[in-house]
Amino acid sequence: MARLLMAAVLTPAPIEAAIAAVLQRWLAQPFCMPDANCAIDLLDYAEQLTGRRFTQRPSRSQVMHIARDPYGVAEIAAEALQQLGCRPIANDVIRGDLAIIASVDHRPTASLCLKAGTDGQAPMMAARGGEGIEIVRVEPEYAWRVPCPRP
């Protein structure tokens, strides 16, 4: 009985396991279009957590086409995430939310919230970079909440 209880305590929530899997993948393989990119990984993340599949998953050539348009990723993300049951959120991004971020140094890119913003700081957002994971504090341009159990 104690062993079962301990296993339940040590089993991470589905969202935490999914976040860890994304971050491990990004550490293992840096950004490289069209196969190793944030958008496809985060689509996989949302599909895993919702138990649904996006029916119009982009092909490799479509991914390259989307990447040429700075806001193409936002358009396909909105369509895909709506189909998966994720809801757009205007603010109060929390751990596990998906977002499109952009900054002076980065074109719009898909990202994963690691930590909500507090005390006037923007949320901590992670994206796949050329050297592994890039983490920045920035307010998302667009964001979605993935429906799944949260701790």
Summary of the structure (lengths in Angstrom):
residues: 151
radius of gyration: 15.7
end to end distance: 23.0
largest distance: 55.9
contacts: 449
relative contact order: 0.20
helix: 38%
strand: 21%
